Amino acid sequence: MTTIQIKVKVVQRTGLALLVSDGRTEAWVPWSEISDTVQEDGIFGREITAITIPEWLAVDKGLQRHQHDDNTLDLFGGGPL
């Protein structure tokens, strides 16, 4: 099974699922399908910033992998993202 990592913002959470947004689409993703999470320090403590889910589920939910563009300059640092 192929998995992909998607950068997300958690909108809401329950014991069974996360409501996430990839910046374009909001979708409920069951915890049982999330194989890994990336957490970073945020304003309110540790926040989930990315999830790893099966590729078929991402397609089914309309969630898209973040596209990294090496030619885009960071607005604050001036270098590639």
C-alpha positions as a Markdown table, in Angstrom:
| # | Residue | x | y | z |
|---|---|---|---|---|
| 1 | Met | 0.0 | 0.0 | 0.0 |
| 2 | Thr | 1.4 | 3.4 | -1.0 |
| 3 | Thr | 1.2 | 6.2 | 1.5 |
| 4 | Ile | 1.7 | 9.9 | 1.1 |
| 5 | Gln | 2.4 | 12.8 | 3.5 |
| 6 | Ile | 0.0 | 15.7 | 3.4 |
| 7 | Lys | 0.6 | 19.1 | 5.1 |
| 8 | Val | -2.6 | 19.9 | 7.0 |
| 9 | Lys | -4.2 | 22.2 | 9.4 |
| 10 | Val | -6.4 | 20.4 | 12.0 |
| 11 | Val | -9.8 | 22.1 | 12.0 |
| 12 | Gln | -11.4 | 19.7 | 14.5 |
| 13 | Arg | -10.7 | 16.4 | 16.2 |
| 14 | Thr | -12.7 | 13.6 | 17.8 |
| 15 | Gly | -11.7 | 10.3 | 19.2 |
| 16 | Leu | -12.3 | 8.6 | 15.8 |
| 17 | Ala | -11.2 | 11.2 | 13.2 |
| 18 | Leu | -9.5 | 14.5 | 12.4 |
| 19 | Leu | -11.1 | 17.2 | 10.3 |
| 20 | Val | -8.2 | 18.5 | 8.3 |
| 21 | Ser | -7.6 | 21.1 | 5.6 |
| 22 | Asp | -4.9 | 21.0 | 3.0 |
| 23 | Gly | -5.5 | 24.6 | 2.1 |
| 24 | Arg | -8.0 | 23.7 | -0.6 |
| 25 | Thr | -10.1 | 20.9 | 0.8 |
| 26 | Glu | -11.5 | 20.0 | 4.2 |
| 27 | Ala | -12.1 | 16.3 | 4.9 |
| 28 | Trp | -12.6 | 13.9 | 7.8 |
| 29 | Val | -9.8 | 11.4 | 8.1 |
| 30 | Pro | -10.2 | 8.4 | 10.4 |
| 31 | Trp | -7.4 | 8.0 | 13.0 |
| 32 | Ser | -7.3 | 4.3 | 12.0 |
| 33 | Glu | -6.0 | 5.4 | 8.5 |
| 34 | Ile | -3.3 | 7.8 | 9.8 |
| 35 | Ser | 0.0 | 5.9 | 9.9 |
| 36 | Asp | 2.1 | 8.9 | 11.1 |
| 37 | Thr | 1.8 | 12.5 | 12.1 |
| 38 | Val | 4.3 | 15.4 | 12.1 |
| 39 | Gln | 3.9 | 17.7 | 15.1 |
| 40 | Glu | 5.5 | 21.2 | 15.5 |
| 41 | Asp | 5.4 | 23.8 | 18.2 |
| 42 | Gly | 2.6 | 26.3 | 17.6 |
| 43 | Ile | 1.0 | 29.1 | 19.5 |
| 44 | Phe | -1.1 | 26.7 | 21.6 |
| 45 | Gly | 1.5 | 24.0 | 22.1 |
| 46 | Arg | 2.2 | 21.0 | 19.9 |
| 47 | Glu | 0.1 | 21.0 | 16.7 |
| 48 | Ile | -0.2 | 18.3 | 14.0 |
| 49 | Thr | 1.1 | 19.9 | 10.7 |
| 50 | Ala | 1.2 | 16.8 | 8.5 |
| 51 | Ile | -0.3 | 13.4 | 8.3 |
| 52 | Thr | 0.6 | 10.2 | 6.4 |
| 53 | Ile | -2.3 | 8.3 | 4.9 |
| 54 | Pro | -2.9 | 5.8 | 2.2 |
| 55 | Glu | -2.7 | 7.4 | -1.3 |
| 56 | Trp | -6.2 | 5.9 | -2.2 |
| 57 | Leu | -7.7 | 7.8 | 0.8 |
| 58 | Ala | -6.1 | 11.1 | -0.2 |
| 59 | Val | -7.5 | 10.7 | -3.7 |
| 60 | Asp | -10.9 | 9.7 | -2.3 |
| 61 | Lys | -11.1 | 12.7 | 0.1 |
| 62 | Gly | -9.6 | 15.1 | -2.5 |
| 63 | Leu | -6.6 | 15.9 | -0.3 |
| 64 | Gln | -3.4 | 16.9 | -2.2 |
| 65 | Arg | 0.2 | 16.5 | -1.4 |
| 66 | His | 2.0 | 19.9 | -0.9 |
| 67 | Gln | 4.0 | 20.7 | -4.0 |
| 68 | His | 7.5 | 22.0 | -3.2 |
| 69 | Asp | 8.9 | 24.5 | -5.7 |
| 70 | Asp | 12.6 | 25.0 | -5.5 |
| 71 | Asn | 12.4 | 28.1 | -7.7 |
| 72 | Thr | 10.1 | 30.0 | -5.4 |
| 73 | Leu | 11.8 | 32.4 | -3.0 |
| 74 | Asp | 11.0 | 32.5 | 0.6 |
| 75 | Leu | 9.4 | 35.9 | 1.2 |
| 76 | Phe | 11.2 | 36.4 | 4.5 |
| 77 | Gly | 14.5 | 34.5 | 4.1 |
| 78 | Gly | 15.1 | 35.2 | 0.4 |
| 79 | Gly | 16.2 | 31.7 | -0.4 |
| 80 | Pro | 14.5 | 28.6 | -1.9 |
| 81 | Leu | 11.8 | 27.2 | 0.3 |
